[in-house]
Amino acid sequence: MILTLIITPAVLFLLGFPIFIVLLAACTLTVVLVMNVPPLVLHQVMYGGVENYALLAVPFFIFAGELMSRCGVSERLVVWSESFLGRLRGSLALTTISASTLLGAVSGSSPATVAATGRALYGELQAAGYRRSFALGLIASSGSVAIVIPPSIAMILYGAAAEQSVPKLFIAGVFPGLLISLAMALYVLLLLRREALRERPLPMGFLRASLYASGALAMPLVVLLGIYLGLFSPTEAGGIACFYAILLARFVYRSLTWGEILDAASAAALLTGQILIILASAAVFSWLLTVQGIPQALVAWVEALQLSPIAFLFVINILLLLLGCLVDPTSAILVLTPILLPMVLQLGIDPIHFGIVMTVNLSIGMFTPPFGLNLFVAQSVMDADLAELFKGVTGFFVVQTLALLVITYWPGLSLWLVDRV
């Protein structure tokens, strides 16, 4: 079993195979060589893994995010952010953080946020006198908050894997996401206090900019308030988000044709398929681990070590930070949640709070060398050198890790709003 469930997937992963092939190969070898069960069970468990009503929200939010990222929303959010940050020192850097946070609330995609802010602000940052490595690191790292700020696809997947309430996870992510953005803003203000910068003039006043960006700003409010007020479920909210995005892109902004909307739907379908095949493969892998008693053995091992919740969370943070820079958040959440959750419950850690801790860890991994996905998106969009990118994200990695420690050891930050809704 060690050969088929541990060594085989490790070797395949190091050889660069896609994660779903790694998991399916390990499961197939285990069923054929170790277990006395018919191989048909693999298909049954895979089907059961995606037979979850909460997962219907995933393609809806992906499609809505595709539409919003293509219809000119990023430029409007940048203008709105600049309208109230433009008089501060380092205003363009602060605008980048603000726009990334808002785009994250619209698209839910970290790579899409990096691409949008990079196209909109990288040239402006350089023209204003910001160091190249700083501008690259700022854009690559600020996009990571998109995974934490609701509505978050990563939280939907965690909710499905951990059988937790998606609305509660959404609302639990509000303050942690804002804390990360605030920590980055304070770091920027401290770092740039003596820099000679040439900020561009304000494009328009706050009221006019608010009207200009009102359609984009209203989208996350409509979705989240509808969920929290009980008007519709997260799945229905995804459908409403798609309908809203089509109205905005086709009839309000008139920036997309029906053909381009269909192209966005095709891209969303492709990404949905990639997520679901990982989900089905992870379901089989988790089932095999459970049947073999591995989660139960891990719980017993943790009990024997007599780790406190504080020590356990510290170890988990290190593990997730390391894995986050090697594995995408979707794969990490779907594979690790069934393994870690029994230990979390055994130690009395709130599963909603742990979901936020896990999500923040993996968001940091999105821009952590050597394989953080945001790094490669930034390299492609801004024609950057990876060495400069690695240098640029270092300070932001430290800042977001400090914010992670606050989020980890202050559960009230995540749960305060949850307990009052």
Number of C-alpha atoms within 10 A of each C-alpha: 15 8 12 18 20 11 13 18 21 15 12 17 17 9 10 9 13 11 20 19 16 22 26 20 18 25 26 17 17 20 19 12 11 11 14 9 10 9 15 9 12 22 13 12 20 22 16 13 22 19 12 12 9 18 20 17 19 22 24 25 28 26 28 26 25 25 30 25 23 17 22 18 24 25 18 20 28 25 24 29 25 28 22 17 19 22 14 12 19 25 24 27 29 24 24 28 27 23 28 32 27 24 32 30 28 33 29 29 26 28 23 22 32 29 22 24 26 26 17 16 20 23 13 18 25 16 14 15 14 22 14 17 18 22 25 29 24 26 30 34 31 31 33 32 33 29 29 35 28 27 30 27 25 28 29 25 25 28 24 20 22 19 13 17 17 24 21 21 27 26 23 27 30 19 19 24 25 16 19 26 23 16 15 25 22 12 14 21 16 11 12 14 11 9 12 12 19 17 20 15 10 15 14 15 14 17 12 14 20 19 13 16 21 14 20 25 20 12 20 20 13 14 24 20 13 17 21 16 10 11 12 16 18 28 21 17 22 23 20 20 25 23 14 20 26 21 14 21 24 17 12 11 13 13 14 19 13 11 9 16 20 13 14 22 19 14 15 22 16 12 15 18 13 13 18 19 17 24 25 24 30 29 24 26 26 23 18 20 17 15 12 13 11 14 19 16 12 15 20 14 13 16 14 9 9 12 14 13 16 12 11 16 20 14 12 15 21 12 12 24 20 17 16 29 22 19 20 18 25 19 19 21 27 25 21 16 21 22 18 17 20 17 21 18 13 13 18 11 17 13 20 25 24 22 24 28 26 28 25 30 28 30 28 28 28 29 33 26 22 13 16 21 24 29 27 22 21 27 19 12 15 15 10 17 15 17 10 16 27 19 14 22 25 17 19 23 18 13 17 24 18 14 20 22 15 15 23 24 15 12 18 15 19 27 20 13 15 18 11 6 10
